[in-house]
Each structure stands twice: as structure tokens, then as C-alpha cells.
């Protein structure tokens, strides 16, 4: 069989100008259709090579075809700029192929496509109302896909929003400030958002060495798309960085997700999240989070809820988060306990309240071999101030007359009249505030308070333990943990606190060391164990 000469096509030779002025979308669509038809005829995949330039994609997205790859000459060299000045109603992804719009399915899927070495700028897309399809890339049912070395930023919805990826690799994708039209409570709006379940019980997908910063909802997340589908196995997220998103990395419906070697820091609700907040209300289960740094998230380090269980959290650094290092919880009206959640060999330190907090039912859980120290940093009492020594900026409150305990207000809400903001950390005289939403440059909604206005900070909770059991557990194993406070002025009140709502069933507590905390080694408010 003779091999066609046009397996690699220079986009400039097929009508794309790359001059930043010409609308290159019609020429790109024509080329994709031409090469897609050729691939369907001979089975030979084609590559569209876009030399350095700025390629304007206006008013409509490009419907993609199997066997067609889009390759540039590198981030900063080849750039696609999305805009919709002539059509404010419809979203404008660079490439899309979906079940609703194009009949994508297992039988009608995209195969053998690579998207590599270019930039997508979505800042030019404006919509009358939010549309979750306003993505950078929006493909569904992809087989043997490769998404690598991409820089996707400022999209109205998710940056890389592709679903049902079989035998696919997402590598070296940088997603910044995506989901800029998402309020944080709507569908999509992530840096990298991947719908799962369409291929059945096994979806073989690896997401590696990606960076997601300042995105409206999740940095990187997996979301089961249909309640009747089985949560799929086979997915791994490794060596990624998630910062300043609402959630860093989320498992909203996978089975046996592996997350390892990642950094999750400065995210607004949690560094790592498992819950039923996704489209079909199914949480992840059976996953492993290992060897990660989960640091300085505004609320919780790891937040695991609504899962049937068998989650393992092993060998991580969980530090300086504003509320809890690890929190087991359930969303409202869900009382089903998790099973066999394991915390093993983690370093948990300097979190705002408890190092480990169990707020939901747990059966056959294990908290073993952890080093939990110096938590309860949110220990400063209530405070207020006003007058000439008090000033405000977009990201800080300063009171030159204060003498606050450094980090003592971490995770508190500061109130100034009708304004509120979250304290990320503090010095003796300055509160450093979290942005009002991911990617924002201010901590205040509705403008900065005027100088001299009165601020108020709430009191600290009296008990801030290394481990707190605040929900019914049974068959709990608590062994070989070292839980103490090494600080000169200790803030972790107890090594172990069992609240009045805490453990009820049998438990195995052996060889733990709770000595050296601020108030006492343990506090037990449950009569059964007092």
C-alpha cells in the first residue's frame, strides 16, 4: 500500500493564517473534515502542524474527527485565541465532540488523536449566562488520546474538559484561571475536569505532571456521569500540582483512584476532596492518596465524605491547613458510615484545629503509625479594633496596635460591617486574607473596607486535639500514633479527644503516645469510655 504524502499537513498551506486577525476556524474545520474523511477511508492517522503564530478561533468551535492530531511548536509559540464577538450565545471550544451535540458514544468515538505543544487563550469568550460547554477542549469518548504540553487559561468553563478517556494520557497540561464565569457552585469550571464511567468498569487513564492554579471549582477532578454506571477502575493522578482552586484534586465517583506524589496547596475548601458533590451524587471509593504534600489549604487538607469507604491515606505531609488536616464527614442527610478508611504513616502538623477529625460514622477504620503534632494553631481569642491604627488592603487587615499570636487566627472569618473575609494566616499586626474566590485579586466582595472601620474576630474553640472522634465508630483501630506538641507555647490541647458523639462500638487502642499536649493527653466525653 502506498503511503499518502499528506499525513503531516502544514496548517499554513491549508488556509490558516496564524496572524491573530483572520478567523482561522473555518479553515481549521475544513481541514479536519478533509483529513477525517481520508482517515476513515485508509485508517492512517493525520497530523495538523500549526507553526508559530496566533490562530484566531471565533464564534464557533471545531467539531473534531477520529485520527486527526493537532500539534504546535510549543507553548508561547503556537497560540489559539478563542472569542465570540459575533455570537454571544454559543460557547467556543477549540475542539469538541460530544454525546449531546454529535452523538458521541462507545461505538461512535474519537480515536488516535494527539493535542500537543500549544496554548489556548479563552479570555475572549463572553456569554450572556454561564455555559459549562465553554471549554478549551471538550471531547467525549476518546480512545488512545494524548493531551500533552498544553497551556490552557482563562476559559469561561473548564480548561481541559474531556470525558470518557480510554487508554489515554494527560501529561504536562498547565490550566490557569479556567472557569472564570463559574460562580464556584455550577457544573464544570475546573482546570482539568474529566467525566468518567462511559467505558464501563475500566477506564485506563493517567494524568501526570499537570499544574492547575486559580481555577473556579476543581484543579483536577474526576466525576462519574451517570448514577447507574459502575465507578470505573484504572485511573491514576501522579506528580501534579493544584493550587488556589476551590478544591485541589477531587474524586467524585472513581473506584480505586491512585493519587501519588502530588502537591495540593492553598486551595479554598480542601486540598483533596472525596464527596458526592458531583453530577450523579456518587462519591469515590477504594482510592489511595500517597506521598503527597497537602499544605496551607484555606479550610481542610483532606476532606473525605459520603464514601462507602476503603480509602487509604498513606505517607503524606498534611500541614498548615486552616481548619482540619484530615476530616471524615458526610454531606447533609447522609448518615451511612464509611468502612475501612485507613490513615497510615502520615506527618500531620500545624493545622488550624484538629489534626484528624472524624465527624461521620466509620466502621473498621484504622489510624495507625501517624505523627501528629503542633495542631490547634487557631488558638487566639476574640479580637476587635478600629480607628487610626486600623487599615485595609485588598488582601490584608492591619492593626498597628495589635499584638496577635502569629497564626493564631488562621482559618477564622474576619467581619467588618457587611464585609467578611477568610484569614489565611497572620503576623502580630497583620491578617493575610484568602482571595474571595480562586484566581481573584481581592479578599473582599463588594470593595475594600474603609480605613478605621471596626473589625471583629471570633474566639477560638476551646478543644483542638491531635485526633478527635466526634461521630459513632465501631471496630476502630488506633495504634502506634505519636500525638504531641513540640512548641514552646503549646496549641494542641489534647492528643485524643472523644466527644459526647464519639466512638460507641468496640475499639482497639494500643501503643499510642499522647503525652506532651497543652492540657492533657486525652479527653473522653463519652461515658462508655470515660
VEXTORVEX-725172 format. One record per atom (N, C-alpha, C): residue in three letters; x, y, z. Coordinates in pm, whole numbers, plus 50000, padded with zeros to 5 digits. Layout:
residues N
alaXYZ...
//
This chain:
residues 530
unk500844988150000unk500005000050000unk500875012450000unk500595021849913unk501355034249911unk500905043350025unk501835050750081unk501545059550194unk501305073550142unk500165079750175unk499895093450127unk500965103250176unk501205113350098unk502215123250134unk501705133350236unk500385134150254unk499825144750337unk499495139950479unk500255130150532unk499995125750668unk500305136650769unk501255145450739unk501535157250821unk501275169350734unk500295177450776unk499885189150697unk500285201950767unk500945210750696unk501235223950748unk499955232250738unk499445237050855unk498185244450856unk498225256650765unk499405262750753unk499515274750669unk499265271650520unk499535259250482unk499315255350342unk497865251950315unk497025252550419unk495615248750403unk494675259750453unk495125272150443unk494225283250466unk494245289650602unk494985284050699unk495085290350830unk496165301050825unk495845313150868unk496775324350857unk497695325450976unk497185322951097unk498015324351217unk498505338351241unk497735348351194unk498185362251207unk497475369751320unk496595362751395unk495895369151505unk494745377951461unk494525379451333unk493455388051281unk492425379851205unk492885371551114unk491995363051034unk491315352651123unk490025350351099unk489335339551169unk489745326351105unk490545318651178unk491075306051126unk490145294251149unk489015296351216unk488145284951246unk487575278251120unk487055285551024unk486525278650905unk487575270250833unk488775275250820unk489825267550752unk490225255350834unk490255256950968unk490585245551053unk489505234751041unk488245238751045unk487165228951032unk487225221750898unk487465229150792unk487555222850659unk488695212750654unk489825216250713unk490965207250712unk490715194750795unk490105196550913unk489765185050998unk488815175750925unk487825181350857unk486865173050783unk487545165650668unk488405172450596unk489095166150484unk489975154650531unk490765157050635unk491665146750685unk490895135650756unk489795139350824unk488975129150888unk488375119550788unk487955124750676unk487425116150571unk488505106950515unk489705112250499unk490815104050450unk491165092950549unk491175096450679unk491455086350782unk490405075350780unk489135079250765unk488075069250761unk488235059850642unk488835064950534unk489005056750414unk490185047350422unk491325052050476unk492525043650472unk493065039750610unk492495045150719unk492925041450853unk494255047150895unk494795056650819unk496075062650853unk495835076250920unk496325077551044unk496115089851119unk496905101451057unk496355113451066unk496995125451012unk497325135151125unk498265144051097unk498695154351192unk498565167951126unk497885177051194unk497865191051152unk498945198251232unk499945203151163unk501035210451228unk500785225351213unk500715232251327unk500505246751327unk501815253451365unk502515259651270unk503755266651301unk503495278151398unk504555284251451unk504365295451544unk503445306251485unk502585311351568unk501635321451526unk500475322251622unk499595331951600unk498385333551679unk497205330251589unk496495319551622unk495385314551541unk494075318551608unk493325326851545unk492075331751600unk490935321951567unk490225317551670unk489085308351654unk487855315851705unk486995320151613unk485915329051651unk484525323251624unk483655325351722unk482195323951709unk481665309651703unk482495299951677unk482045285951682unk483245276951702unk483005265651766unk484085256151788unk484265246951668unk485305238751673unk485625229551564unk485225215451604unk484345209351527unk483915195751553unk485035186351509unk485525178351603unk486725170351574unk486375156951514unk487395150651453unk487235137751386unk488315128051434unk488025115351423unk488995105051459unk490235105751371unk491375101951432unk492605100651356unk493275113751322unk492835124851381unk493415137951348unk494075143751473unk495345147051462unk496085153151572unk496365167751540unk496455175751645unk496765189951633unk498015192751715unk499075196851647unk500365198251712unk500955211751677unk501435218851779unk502085231551758unk503575230651779unk504225242251786unk505665242851806unk506035247351946unk505075245852040unk505395248652178unk504525259552238unk504395259052371unk503665269252445unk504365282652425unk503595292852395unk504165306052369unk504525308052224unk504615297252149unk504925298352005unk503655296851923unk502925285951947unk501665283551877unk500525286351974unk499675295851939unk498635300452032unk497295301151961unk496265295052024unk494895295951975unk494115305252066unk493535315652009unk492775325552085unk491305323752053unk490515320552155unk489085318252139unk488315331152167unk487305334152084unk486485346052107unk485135344152040unk484185352452077unk482835351052020unk482135364552007unk482835374251953unk482245387451936unk480965387051853unk480885377951757unk479725377251670unk478665367351714unk478885360751828unk477915350551873unk478045348852023unk477375357352099unk477485357152245unk476645346052308unk475935338452228unk475055328052282unk475795314852299unk476605311052200unk477205297752200unk478635297952252unk479035287352322unk480445286152364unk481345283452244unk482645285752260unk483595284052150unk484785275752199unk484645262652210unk485835254552239unk486725253652115unk488005251252137unk488885249152023unk488455236651946unk488225225752019unk487805213151956unk486785206452046unk485735200851987unk484745193952068unk484065182851987unk483565173152059unk482815161952001unk482105155452118unk480775157052128unk480055153152249unk478875144052216unk478385137452320unk477235128552304unk475985136352266unk475735147452332unk474505155152308unk474525161752171unk475665167452133unk475725175352010unk476075167251886unk476845156351905unk477345149251787unk477155134151795unk476445129351896unk476195115151906unk477385106851947unk478325112652021unk479495105052067unk479045093552157unk479705082152143unk479375070352223unk480535060552214unk480405049152278unk481455038952266unk481615034652120unk480505033652050unk480565029251910unk480965040751816unk480675053051856unk480975064751773unk481935073651851unk483185069351859unk484145076251944unk485265082551862unk486055090851930unk487255096751871unk488435087751905unk489275084751807unk490415075951832unk491685081951772unk492805078851836unk494135081551781unk494355096451752unk494065104651852unk494255119051838unk495245123951944unk496135132751902unk497055139551993unk496845154551984unk496805160952100unk496775175552108unk498015179452188unk498945186452126unk500235188252191unk500905201352152unk501605206952248unk502575217752226unk501945230552172unk500885235052240unk500325248052205unk499595254052324unk499125266152305unk498425273852409unk496995276652363unk496065276352458unk494675280452433unk494355292052527unk493995303352471unk493605315252547unk492095317052533unk491355314952642unk489905315852637unk489345328952688unk490195338852707unk489745351252771unk488795359352684unk488735356652555unk487875364252466unk486455359152456unk486125348352525unk484775342852520unk483935349052631unk482885356052595unk481935361952689unk480545356352658unk479785353452762unk478475347352745unk477425354852825unk476195354852773unk475105361152846unk474835353852976unk475045340752978unk474955332953101unk475945321353092unk476305316153207unk477325305653213unk476885293353134unk477825287453061unk477585275252985unk478775265953009unk478515254253068unk479595245053104unk480335239652982unk479795241852861unk480465237252739unk481495247252687unk481645258752754unk482605268852709unk484005265052757unk484525254352700unk485795248452742unk486915252152645unk488125248252682unk489225248952587unk489165237252492unk489125225252548unk488945212852473unk487785205252535unk486845200352455unk485645193752507unk485265181452429unk486065170952440unk485825158552365unk485275147752458unk484375139652407unk483855128252482unk484085115352403unk484275104652478unk484545091352422unk485775091852333unk486915092352399unk488205092852331unk488945079752357unk489465074052253unk490275061852262unk491695064952216unk492655061152299unk494085063252268unk494375078152241unk493885086552331unk494155100952319unk495445104852389unk496055115652341unk497235121352405unk497045136452414unk497045141452538unk496975155752562unk498245159452637unk499155166252573unk500435168552640unk501005182452605unk501705187952703unk502405200652686unk501465211552634unk500365213352705unk499375223452670unk499305233952781unk499055246252742unk498805257152836unk497415262552804unk496465260152896unk495075264152874unk494695273952985unk494215285752947unk493975295753051unk492775304653019unk492155309453125unk491095319653118unk489885315253038unk489595302453035unk488375298052968unk487165301153056unk486015302752993unk484795305953067unk484375294253156unk484535282053108unk484245270053186unk485545262053201unk485455248953202unk486635240553224unk487675242353114unk488935241653152unk490015242853054unk490105230552967unk490585219653023unk490575206752953unk489415198953012unk488295198752941unk487075192352990unk486675180952899unk487385169952908unk487155158452820unk486695146552903unk485765138952850unk485125128152925unk485345114652857unk485385104252941unk485435090452896unk486685088152810unk487815088052877unk489115087352811unk489705073452833unk489745065652729unk490225051952739unk491615050752679unk492525044152752unk493905042452707unk494525056052671unk494295065552759unk494635079552732unk495595084852836unk496435094452795unk497385101152884unk497165116152874unk497065122552990unk497045137153001unk498335140953073unk499245147653004unk500595149653058unk501065163853033unk501585169953138unk502195183053122unk501235194053082unk499985192853124unk498995203253094unk499005213553207unk499085226253171unk499015237353267unk497675244253247unk496835244353350unk495495250453343unk495415261653446unk495305273853399unk495285285653487unk494015293753466unk493385297453575unk492255306753578unk491095302253489unk490905289353475unk489765284453399unk488515284653487unk487355284353422unk486105285553496unk485845299553546unk486305309653473unk486205323453523unk484775328453527unk483835322353453unk482435326253461unk481625317353555unk482265307653614unk481605298653708unk481605305053846unk480475304953913unk480395310654048unk481105301954151unk481505290054112unk482075280454205unk481085269854248unk479815271954217unk478765262554254unk478115255854134unk478565259254012unk477935254053892unk478735242353835unk478175235753734unk478865224653669unk480115229553599unk481115221053597unk482335224553524unk483165234653600unk483825243353525unk484615253953587unk485945249353645unk486455237953602unk487705232553655unk488875235553563unk490075233153614unk491235233753528unk491265221753435unk491275209753496unk491205197153423unk490035189353482unk488965187853407unk487775180753454unk487455169253363unk487405157253419unk487255145153337unk486045137353385unk485015136453301unk483875127953328unk484255113353306unk483765104553393unk484175090553388unk482945081453388unk483165068853352unk482125058753357unk481595054353223unk481855061953116unk481275058752986unk481785046052922unk482975041552960unk483525029452900unk483265017052985unk482545018453094unk482275006953179unk483155006653301unk483424994853352unk484094993253480unk485584995953476unk486164997453358unk487595000153346unk487835011653250unk488445022453301unk488875033553217unk490355035953246unk491165033053149unk492625033153167unk493145047153131unk493345055053236unk493695069153219unk494785072953318unk495795080153269unk496845085653355unk496915100753335unk496865108053446unk497055122553446unk498355125153522unk499345130753454unk500655132153520unk501285145753490unk502075150253583unk502885162553574unk502085174453524unk500845175653569unk500005186953531unk499965197353642unk499655209653606unk499565220653701unk498215227653684unk497505229553795unk496185236053790unk496155246753899unk496055259353859unk496145270553953unk495025280553926unk494315284554034unk493355295354025unk492115292253944unk491705279653941unk490525275853864unk489255276553950unk488105279053886unk486905282653959unk486375271954052unk486465259254017unk485995248654105unk487185239754143unk487375229054069unk488465219754099unk489705222754015unk490855219854073unk492055219953992unk492025208253895unk491925196053951unk491825183753873unk490715175453936unk489735171053858unk488725162653920unk488195152153825unk487705141353887unk487065130353817unk485635129553867unk484685128153773unk483275128753810unk482485118153735unk481915108653808unk481045098653747unk479825105753687unk479475102153562unk478485109853490unk477065104253495unk476905091353525unk475565085453534unk475485076753659unk474405078353734unk474275071453861unk474225056353844unk473695051653730unk473575037253711unk474885030753662unk475875038753627unk477145033153580unk478005028653697unk478795018153679unk479725014353786unk480895024253793unk481295028153912unk482505036553923unk483695029053862unk484415035253769unk485465027853696unk486795027253771unk487525016653745unk488885014853794unk489865018753683unk491135020153722unk492185021753623unk492735035853608unk492395045053700unk492775059053685unk493845062753787unk494835070253741unk495945074553825unk496225089353802unk496455096653911unk496905110553904unk498245111253976unk499275115253906unk500605114653966unk501435127053934unk502195131654032unk503165142554016unk502525155353965unk501315158454014unk500605170553972unk500635181054083unk500345193454043unk500325204754137unk498985211854125unk498255213254238unk496955220154239unk496985230954347unk496775243554307unk496905254854399unk495855265454368unk495275271354475unk494345282654463unk493125279154378unk492645266854388unk491365263054330unk490355261854445unk489085260154414unk488145257554522unk488505244154589unk488655233654512unk489205220954557unk490445218054474unk491465212154535unk492685209154460unk492475197654364unk492405185454419unk492145173354341unk490935166454404unk489965162354322unk488725156454374unk488405143254308unk487895134154392unk487405121154346unk485905120854371unk485145123454267unk483695123654278unk483105111954199unk483645099754227unk482995088254169unk483865077454108unk485165077654131unk486035067154078unk486105055354175unk486595044354126unk486875032454206unk488365029854201unk489035030254316unk490455027054321unk491345037554257unk490955050354263unk491825060954212unk493135061054291unk494245062354219unk495545063754282unk496025078154262unk496295085054371unk496865098454368unk498185097954443unk499285100254372unk500575099354442unk501545109954393unk502385114454485unk503435123854452unk502945137454409unk501755141654456unk501175154454414unk501335164954525unk501255177654484unk501225188754578unk499875195654566unk499185197054680unk497885203754685unk497975214554792unk498015227154751unk498265237854848unk497445250254814unk497035257354921unk496345270054902unk494995269154837unk494375257354836unk493035256054781unk491995260454885unk490835264854840unk489945272254929unk489105263455021unk488695251754976unk487905243055063unk488685230855108unk489395224555019unk490195212855056unk491265210554952unk492395205254999unk493425201254905unk493005189154826unk492495178854897unk491975166854831unk490575164354882unk489635161454791unk488235160154830unk487625147654771unk486945140154857unk486085129154814unk484695132354866unk483715133054778unk482355135754823unk481385132354713unk480085134154745unk479025131554649unk478525144554586unk479425154254568unk479015167054511unk478895166854359unk479295155954297unk479275155254152unk477885154154092unk477835153253961unk476585153253885unk475605142653932unk476095130553961unk475175119753995unk475165116454144unk475865124354226unk475825122454370unk476485109754418unk477545105154350unk478265093054388unk479705096854424unk480135093154542unk481505096254586unk482475085354542unk483745088854540unk484775079054511unk484905069054623unk485535057854591unk485735047454690unk486955038954653unk487565032854755unk488665023654731unk489945030154681unk490105043154699unk491265050154646unk492445050254740unk493575055054687unk494825056254763unk495395070054738unk495675077354846unk496395090054839unk497715088054912unk498825089054840unk500105085354899unk501205095054857unk502085097854952unk503335105254926unk503085119054867unk502035125754916unk501695139154869unk502015149654975unk502165162054931unk502255173555021unk500925180955011unk500215181855123unk498875187855128unk498965199055232unk499185211155186unk499695221755274unk498945234855253unk498655241755365unk498175255655363unk496905257555281unk496045247555280unk494735249555220unk493875257555317unk492965265755266unk492275275455349unk491395268655453unk490735257755419unk489975250155517unk490695236955547unk490355226255478unk490875213055516unk491955208155421unk492845199855476unk493835193355392unk493175182655307unk492695171955372unk491925161555304unk490525161455363unk489525161055276unk488125160755318unk487495148755250unk487125138655328unk486585126355271unk485195124255328unk484195123955238unk482825122455282unk481975114855184unk480865109155235unk479865102255154unk480425090155080unk481585085455119unk482175073955052unk481775061155123unk481545050255050unk481355037555119unk482635032355183unk483775038155139unk484995035355213unk486085028255138unk486915021755220unk488135015155177unk489095025155112unk489125037055168unk490115046855122unk491355045955210unk492525047655148unk493795047155220unk494535060255200unk494955066555310unk495725078955308unk497055075655375unk498135075155298unk499375069155346unk500595077555311unk501405080555411unk502725086355387unk502725100555335unk501695108355371unk501595122055322unk502055132055428unk502445143755383unk502615155355471unk501325163455463unk500665165255578unk499395172355585unk499575183655685unk499775195655637unk500305206155725unk499685219855698unk499595227955802unk499285242255797unk497965245355727unk497035236055730unk495725238755674unk494885246655775unk493935254755725unk493265264255811unk492295258255909unk491765246555881unk490835240255974unk491395226656016unk491025215955949unk491485202655987unk492535197455888unk493465189555940unk494395182955850unk493675172555767unk493005163355836unk492175153155771unk490795153755834unk489755153555750unk488385153555803unk487555142855735unk486955134255816unk485965124755769unk484585130755796unk483755132155693unk482465138755710unk481495133455607unk480235137155622unk479225134355521unk478445146955493unk477975148455369unk477095159455338unk475765157355411unk474965167955419unk473725167455494unk472835155855452unk472155150055550unk471155139555529unk471755126555477unk473005124555496unk473645111855460unk474275106255586unk473675096055641unk474155090455767unk474845076955750unk475065072755625unk475685059755602unk477165060355640unk477625051655729unk479045052155768unk479965046855659unk481165051955658unk482205046555570unk482825034255635unk483445026155553unk484115014055604unk485595014455565unk486415009655655unk487815006455627unk488595018055568unk488415029755624unk489265041055589unk490525040155674unk491675041655610unk492965039755678unk493805052355666unk494315057155779unk495335067655782unk496595061255837unk497615060255755unk498795052555791unk500055060455759unk500865063055861unk502205068455841unk502255082455787unk501285090855822unk501275104655775unk501955113955875unk502515124755823unk503035135755906unk501985146855905unk501355149356021unk500225158556029unk500565169256132unk500755181756084unk501225191956178unk500785206156142unk500665214156248unk500385228556239unk499115231856163unk498095223456175unk496795226756119unk496015235456216unk495015242756165unk494345252756247unk493585246956365unk492855236156343unk492115229756452unk492665215656473unk491865205356456unk492325191756483unk493195186456370unk494165178356408unk494965171856305unk494145161856227unk493385153356299unk492475143656239unk491125145356305unk490075146556224unk488735148656277unk487775138656211unk487125130256292unk486145120756241unk484765126056279unk484055131556181unk482745137556200unk481625129356139unk481925117456090unk480915108856029unk481195094456069unk480165086256062unk480285072456104unk481405065056031unk482085056356104unk483225049056049unk483235034956108unk483325025056021unk483375011056062unk484695004956016unk485374998156107unk486644991256075unk487695000956023unk487685013156073unk488725022756035unk490015020156108unk491095025856058unk492415024156121unk493175037356114unk493655041956230unk494525053556239unk495805048556303unk496825046156221unk498005038956269unk499285045656220unk500285045456305unk501665049156267unk501815063756224unk500915072456267unk501005086556228unk501755094656334unk502375105556288unk502995115356377unk502185128256364unk501505131756474unk500515142556472unk500915152656579unk501305164656537unk501885173956634unk501585188456600unk501585196756704unk501555211356690unk500325216456616unk499205209156625unk497975213756563unk497245223356658unk496035227256623unk495295236856705unk495855250856700unk496465254556588unk497095267756579unk496095279256585unk494825276656561unk493805286956571unk493425288656719unk494345293456797unk494155294256942unk493945308456995unk494085318556911unk493955332356958unk492505335356994unk492315343457099unk490975346857144unk490305356957053unk489075360357088unk488325370357012unk489075383657015unk488935391156906unk489645404056896unk488835413656812unk489035426356836unk488405436756754unk489275449156760unk489045458156667unk489805470556664unk489225480356564unk489545492856581unk489085503256490unk489955515556511unk489755525656428unk490455538256446unk491665539856358unk492475549256393unk493555553656304unk494635543256284unk494745533556374unk495765523356356unk495305511756267unk494055511856228unk493495500856150unk493365504856003unk493895496455915unk493815499055771unk493535486055697unk493075487555573unk492665476155492unk493265477255352unk493675465855300unk494025464955158unk493165454055096unk493365451654970unk492585441254902unk492825427354961unk493965425355025unk494295411855073unk494755411455218unk494515422155295unk495025422255432unk494245431855520unk494315429055650unk493855438255754unk495075441155842unk495305453855868unk496455457655952unk495975465656072unk496435461656188unk496165468956313unk497485470956385unk498015483056373unk499335485856432unk499315485556583unk498135485356643unk498045484356788unk497845470156838unk497785460556747unk497535446656787unk498845439756827unk498695428856896unk499825420156928unk499315405756924unk498885401756802unk498285388556785unk499335377556790unk498915366056835unk499765354256828unk499925350456682unk501135349656630unk501305345756489unk500575332756457unk499785333056353unk498965321856306unk497805318556399unk497595326256503unk496545323156599unk495145325156546unk494985332756437unk493665334956377unk493485327256246unk494375317956218unk494305310456093unk492935303856077unk492335305955960unk491065299555929unk489845306555985unk490015317556058unk488855324956110unk488255334056003unk487015337856025unk486355347655941unk486425361056010unk487015371055944unk487035384655998unk485845392255941unk485145399656027unk483955407055987unk484195421856004unk483875429555899unk483995444055901unk482675449555846unk481745453255935unk480435457555888unk479775446555808unk479445449255682unk478835439155594unk479865431055517unk481145433955536unk482195426555467unk482655414655552unk483025403955487unk483675392755554unk484815387755467unk485815382055530unk486945376155458unk487555365255544unk488215355755479unk488835344555549unk490305347355574unk490755344755696unk492145346755733unk492955334455691unk493935336455604unk494815325455564unk495915323355668unk496475334255716unk497485333855821unk497615347855879unk498405349455983unk498565362956040unk499905364556109unk500365377056114unk501515380956194unk500995387756321unk501855394356394unk501435401156517unk500495412756489unk500595418756372unk499795430756344unk499025430056213unk499145419156137unk498515418556005unk497825405255983unk496575405955933unk495855394255889unk496005393055738unk496555382155691unk496685379655548unk495495371355505unk494755375955405unk493445370755372unk493455362155246unk492565352455242unk492395344055124unk491585351555019unk491885349754890unk491065356054785unk489605352154799unk488715361054758unk487285358554772unk486845346454691unk487585343254585unk487355331154506unk488655327754436unk488805315654387unk490045312154318unk490365321954205unk491625325654198unk492075334554093unk491795349254117unk491035352654223unk490695366654248unk491895374054306unk491885387254290unk492975395554343unk492545403154468unk491355400054519unk490875406554641unk490215396254732unk490235398954860unk489585390254957unk488185394954993unk487795406554942unk486525412554981unk485545412554863unk484305408754888unk483255410254788unk482625424054806unk482615431954699unk481965444954706unk482865456254748unk484175454754735unk485075465754764unk485785464354897unk486865471654913unk487695471055033unk487105479955142unk487045475455267unk486525483755375unk487355496555392unk486735507155442unk487465519655462unk488395518955583unk489445526555577unk490395527255689unk489665531255816unk490055524955926unk489485528256055unk488235520756091unk487605513955995unk486375506656026unk486635495456126unk485625492056203unk485775482056308unk485785467956251unk486795460256288unk486845446056252unk486575437656377unk486115425456355unk485885416156465unk486335402156425unk486995395556519unk487435381756501unk486825373156611unk486305361356578unk485685352856681unk486715346156771unk486215340456878unk487065333256971unk487495319956911unk488525314056969unk488965300856928unk488145290156999unk487925278556934unk487275267457007unk488195262557118unk487645258557232unk488495255057347unk489295242257329unk488745232557252unk489435219857235unk489915218357091unk491205215757076unk491825214356944unk492825202856955unk492355191056922unk493125178956952unk493915173956831unk494865165456862unk495565158656754unk494615149556678unk493855141256752unk492835132556694unk491535135056768unk490465138056693unk489145139756754unk488175129856693unk487515122156777unk486465112856734unk485145119056776unk484405124356678unk483175131656706unk481975125256638unk482065112456606unk480965105156544unk481085090456584unk479995083156566unk479985069056605unk480945060956520unk481805053556586unk482705044256516unk482565030456579unk482935020356503unk482985006856559unk484164999556499unk484734990856579unk485904983156538unk487034992256490unk487225003356558unk488275012856522unk489615008056577unk490645008656494unk492005005556536unk492795018456546unk493355021056664unk494165033056689unk495465028456752unk496505027156671unk497745021056720unk498975028756673unk499975028656758unk501325033256724unk501355047456670unk500475055956722unk500495070056685unk501245078056792unk502035087656747unk502695097056837unk501995110456817unk501315115356922unk500485127256912unk500895136757024unk501575147856987unk502155156457089unk502345170557035unk502845179357120unk503065193257082unk504505196957117unk505265201057016unk506675204257038unk506915219157057unk505865227457049unk506045241857052unk506325246957194unk506975258257203unk507225264357334unk505905268057400unk504995273857322unk503645276857370unk502695267457298unk502275257257367unk501555246257303unk500135250457264unk499685246057147unk498345249357099unk497465237057081unk498045225257074unk497265212957060unk496835208657200unk495535210157231unk495095208657371unk495185194157419unk494825184557332unk494815170557373unk495395161957261unk495965150757301unk496365141157199unk495165134657134unk494215130157218unk492985123757172unk491805129757244unk490775133557167unk489525138257226unk488385130057168unk487655123357256unk486445116157218unk485265124257268unk484505130357177unk483405139057216unk482215130757264unk481155137657309unk479945130657351unk479275123257239unk479575126957114unk479025119856998unk480005109556943unk481105107657014unk482185099456961unk481945084756972unk483035077356965unk483025062856947unk482065055657041unk481305046256986unk480335038557065unk480655023557065unk481115018356954unk481365004056944unk482725000256999unk483104987956977unk484384983057027unk485534989956953unk486664990657020unk487834997356963unk489094990857013unk490144992056934unk491454986456970unk492434998056977unk492715003057098unk493655014057119unk494885008257187unk496005007957115unk497225002257172unk498455010157130unk499385011457222unk500745016457195unk500745030257131unk499815038857173unk499835052857132unk500515061157240unk501125072057198unk501765081057294unk501105094657279unk500305098557379unk499585111157377unk500175121357475unk501345118957522unk501955127957621unk502445140757554unk502455151757633unk503095164057586unk502185173757516unk500875173357542unk499955182957483unk499635194157583unk498945204557538unk498795216657618unk497965214557744unk496905206457737unk496005204757851unk496135190957913unk495985180657831unk496035166957884unk496285157357769unk496755145257799unk496935135457692unk495635132157622unk494565129957698unk493285126157640unk492145133457709unk491025134257637unk489765138757696unk488685129957638unk487885123557725unk486865114357681unk485535118757739unk484625123157652unk483315127857694unk482225117457674unk482575105957619unk481605095157602unk481625086557727unk480495085457799unk480525078157928unk481065064057916unk480805057457803unk481245043657786unk482755042357800unk483495053057761unk484955052157761unk485595061257864unk484795068557939unk485365077958036unk486075070658149
//
